[in-house]
Amino acid sequence: MESLRSLADMGVLTALAILAGLIVVHESGHFLAARWQGIRVSGFSIGFGPALLQWRRGGVLYALRAIPLGGFVSFPDDDDDSPIPASDPDLLRNRPLPQRALVIAAGVLANLLLAWTVLVAQGFVVGIPSGFSATPGVLVAVVQSGQPAEAAGLEPGDRILALEGHKLAGGQQAVAELVDRIRQAPGQSLRLDIERGGQPLNLALSPNSVGGIGRIGAQLQPNGIEALRPARGPLEPIRRANRDFVALTRRTVEGFVTLITHFGETAGQVSGPVKIVEMGASLAKQGGGSLFLFTALISINLAVLNALPLPLLDGGQMALLLLEGLRGRPLPERFQMAFFQSGFVFLVGLSLLLIVKDTSQLPVVQQLLGR
């Protein structure tokens, strides 16, 4: 029991370390893009709120803050008490629009580059997935409340062995095959052969239709450890990474588009940091290439999320920059302040809501509540 608990703790710590690393990479993109262009930077922070640990080096205040919901790079432009003259050419606001745009976009670009690099490293370090695993089937990792998977009777830990009588092999290929079949069957009844606690069961699953695409509200992953083989030459991991990167990015963008265009139907499927850590901890226990894929997927999600034109996100700042370019002058400072303040309230409130929702669905909390 103690060894299992230690393994779970290590999985959580690994997932938290990955998330923290992705935030550092994102903010480092902004930081390095600014410093490379000679733009003044006053601070580099991981987290928000009061500083738990801070130090100053090279005129920059580095800080680790109490609320671990992201990070930010600060500039003297934001400090009313800054001793630097407002006319200083090295202030961010005094630089040409293309230079400022590069600073804003650099965080997203850094996360995308990291995701691609991780996928390449997966091929070199752990090998190329062969498409099969020692134990066939697809594992149900998470079932979301009120979704078709729960209505069908699926539970975390179930192993899906066959769909409509067609046996599933194993590995990522089996997951992709099952997901594609579900996506193509909105409103249809699908027969699943599953195994639960060593006992065979038959279930009927009817995916919801969200924008014409089938959704079931469950996290699926390969069952067991996927078999890997050495790369056939130095170019194969790069070709594989290119293919996987495009596929993951496309699906991530499609997911965000579906969320925006069908928010009422998909809002319940949105997960926050607690659910992400839970998923990462589960994958950490599998070993192999699972953590590489998890890191790349979350990094791509972080990039796409930050590209949305919402206040406080990079996309919101880029939208303001675009409006400034069209107007030929900056937007009124009062408008910009209201824009960012409203975004802060919205994003922090949403984060807290997701944390509460995801925490309430953790198995240990469900047991405490007697569900």
N, C-alpha and C positions, 0 to 999 in steps of 0.2 A: 504493500500500500504506500509506504513512504517513497519507494522508488518511482511509482506512478505519479505521486504528487510532485516529486522533484522534477520529473520529466515534463509535467504540465507547466510547472513554474518556469522551467527553462524555455519552453515554447512561448510563453507569454513574454518573457524578457527578450527573446529573439525577435518577436513581432514588434514589440515596443522599440527595440533598437533599430529595426528596419524603418519604421515610421519616422523616428527621430532623424535618421540618416537622410531620408527623402526630403524632410523639411530643410535640413542643413544644405543639401544640394540645391534645392530651389532658391533659397535665400542667397546662397553663394553665387548663383547665376547673376542675380541683380547686383550683388556686391562687386564681383569681378568685372562685369561689364562697365560699371561706373568707374572703378579704379583704373581699368585699362584705358579709358578715354580721358583720364585726368580729372574726373568729376569728384568734388568733395563729398565724402561720406562721414557721418558723425557717429553712427551706431549700427551694430549687428546683433539682433536679439532672436533667441529661440524661445517661443512662448510669449504670452502677454501678461500684463499686470506687474506687480512688484518684483524686483530682481532678487533672486535667491543667491546668485553668484555673479559677480561682474569684475571686469578688469579693463584697463585702458592701455592701448598700444598703438603707436603711430597716429595718435589723434583720434582713434576710433574707440568707442566704448562698446565692448563685447559683454553680453549679458545672457544669463539663463534665467527665465522668468517663471512665475508660479503657475500660470494657466497654460497647459500644454496643448493649445489648439492651433498651432501654426508658428509664425515668426514674422519678422519684418526687418528691413534695412531702412535706417533713418538718415536724413540729409539735413545740413544746416538750414536749408530753406524752410524746414518745418519748425525751427526754433526762433521764437520772437526775440529771445535774449542773446542770440548768437552775435559774437563780436565781429563776424565777417561782414563786410559791407554788402548791401543788397545788390550793388552793381558788379560784384566779383564775377568775372567771366567763367570761373570754375564751379559756380553754383549750378545745380541741375536745371533750375528754371530758366537760366540764361543761356543754355546750350540750344543748338538747332533741334528742330523736331525729330529728325532721323536719329540723332544721338540719344535723345530722351526715349524715343520709341524702342531703341535697342535695349536700354536699361530695363524698361518695363517688360519686354518680351523675353529677356534673358532667363528668367525663372522657369517659364514654360519650356523654353528650348533646352535648358539644363536637365529637366526631368525627362523629356523625350530622348535626349542623348543618353542619359543614364539607363533608361529602359532598354534601348537598343544595345548598349554595351553589356548589360547584364544578360541579355539573350545570347549575345555572342559568347560571353564567358561561360554560359551554361553548356554550350556545345564543346568548348575546349576543356572545361574542368570535369564535368560529370558525364559528358557524352551526348549522343543524339538519341532521342526517344525512338524506340523500335515500334511503338504502337501497341505493345502487349505487356501484360504484367503476369506475375506468377498466379495471381488470383483474379479471374475474370469478373466482369460486372462493373457497375458504377455505384459509388458510395454516396448516400444522402448525408451531407454534413450538417446542414441547417434547414429547418422548415419554418417559414414565416407564418405568423398567426393570421387566420382569416383568408388565406390564399388556397388555390385549388389543391396544392400538394397536401395541406393539412386536411382539407375536406375529403380527399381520397383515402386518408388514413396513413399516409407516409409519415415515418418518424425518423429523427436523426439516428444514424447507425444502420439503417436498412441498406441492403445491397440489392440493387436492381440487376437482375440476371438476364431478362429478356423483355423486349417490347413487341407486342403483337405477335408473339411466338418466335420472333427473331432474336437469337442469342447474342448478347453483347460480349465482345472479346475482352478487352482491357486497355488500360492506359488512357492517355489524352484523346486518342482516336475514338475510343468508345464513348467518352464524355461528349465529344463534338458530334458524333453520330446521333446520340440521344437528344442533345439540345436542338440540333437541326430538325429532327423529326417532330419535336414538341413545338418548335417555332412555326412549322408548316401545318399544324393541326389545331388552330384556334376553334373552340367550340365543339371539337370532336371528342369521342370517348376512346381512350387508348387503354389497352389491356397490358398491365405490368405483371411480370413474374418476379417476385422479390424473395429475399431470405432475411428473416429476422430471428436472431437468437438461435440459428441453426434450423429453424422451421420454415418450410416453403409457404408462401401466401400469394394470392392473386388479388390485384386491386384494379379498379377502374379509375382512370385519371382523365379529367376534362379540362384542358388548358383554357384560361381566359383569353379573350381576344383584346389585345392592346395595339391599336393602330394596324389591325390585320395580322398581328404576330402573336403566336401562342406563348403564354407566360404561366408558370405554375407556382412561383414564389418559393423556390428551394435552391440551395447551393449544392451543386453536384461536383464531385471530384473523383479522380481515379481510385479504384479500390486496390489497396496494397501499394507496393513500391513498383513503379514502372520500370520495365527492363530497358536498359540503355546499352548502346554500342559505341565503340570508338569512332570518331569522325574519320571519314575517308578523305583525308587531305585537309589542308588549312582553309580552303575556300568553302567547304560544306557548312561549318558552323556559321559563317557569314551569310550564306544563302538562306539557311534555315532561319537565322535571326531576322533577316529582311522579310521573309514570308510571315513569320509569327508577329513581328512588329506591326506590319500593315494590318493583319487580321485583328489583333488586339485593339489597335487604334480605331479601326473601322467599327468594331462592335461597341467600343466605349462611346464613340461619338453617337452611334445609333441609339444607345441606351439613354444618353442625355437628351437627345432629340425626342425620344418617346416620352421621357419624363416630363419635358416641357409641354409637348403637344397633347398629352393625355395624363395630366398631373393627377386628376381625381382618381384614376384607375391605378396609377403606379406609385403614388405617394407612400403607401404602406410598405413598399419594397425598398425604400431608401434606408441605407444603413449609415451609422455614424462610427466614430473611432472605436467604441467598445466592440461592435460586431466585427470590425476589421481586425482588431487584435485577436478576437476569438478565432476568426478564420485563419489568421497567420499562425497562431499557436497550434491549431490542428494540423496545418501543413508542415510546421516545423518538426512535428513528431514523425512525419513520414520520411523526412530526409530526402536524399536524391536531388532531383531538379525542382522539387515543389517550391522551395523558397526562392529560387531564381525566378520562376514564373510569377509567384506572388509579388516579389519586389518589382518586376517589370510592369505587372498589371496595375498595382497601386500607384506607381510612378506615372503611368500614362493617365490614370484617372485623375491624379493630382494636377497634371498638366492641362487636361481638358477642362476640369472644374475651374481652374484659375483663368482660363481663357474666356469664360463666360462674362458678358458685359454687365456685371453686378458690382455695386459699390464695394470698395475695399479689395476686390479681386483685381488681378492684372488686367483682365478684359475690361473692367469698369474704368480703370485709369487710361487704358488705350482708347476707349470711347471718348473720354474727355479730351484726350490729346487730338483725336480726329476732329472733334467739334472745334477745338481751338484752331486747327489748321484751316478748316472751312471758313471760320469767322475772321481769321487773320489776326486775332488777339485772344488772350486767355479769357476764359469764362469768369464771371464775377466771383470773387472769393467767397461771398456769402452762399452762393449756389453750390460751390464745390464743398464747402464745409457741411451744408445740409445733406448733400449727396453721400458723403463719407460717414457722417454720423448715423444716418438712417441705415446704411449698410452694416455698420458695426452692430447696431441693436438687432437687426435681422439675423445676421450670421451667428452672433453669440447665442441669441435665443434659439435658433434652429439647432445649433450644436448641442446645447443643453437638453433640448427636447429629444434629440436622437440618442444622447447618452442615457437619459432616463428610460426611453423606450427599449433600447438594446439591453440595458442592464436588467430590466424587468423580465426579459425573455431568456436570460442565462439559465441553464439547468439548475444551478445551485440556488438561484433566487426562486425559481419555480417550485423547488422542493420545500424551501422555507415557507412559501405561501400555501403549500399543501395542494398544488395543482398537479 
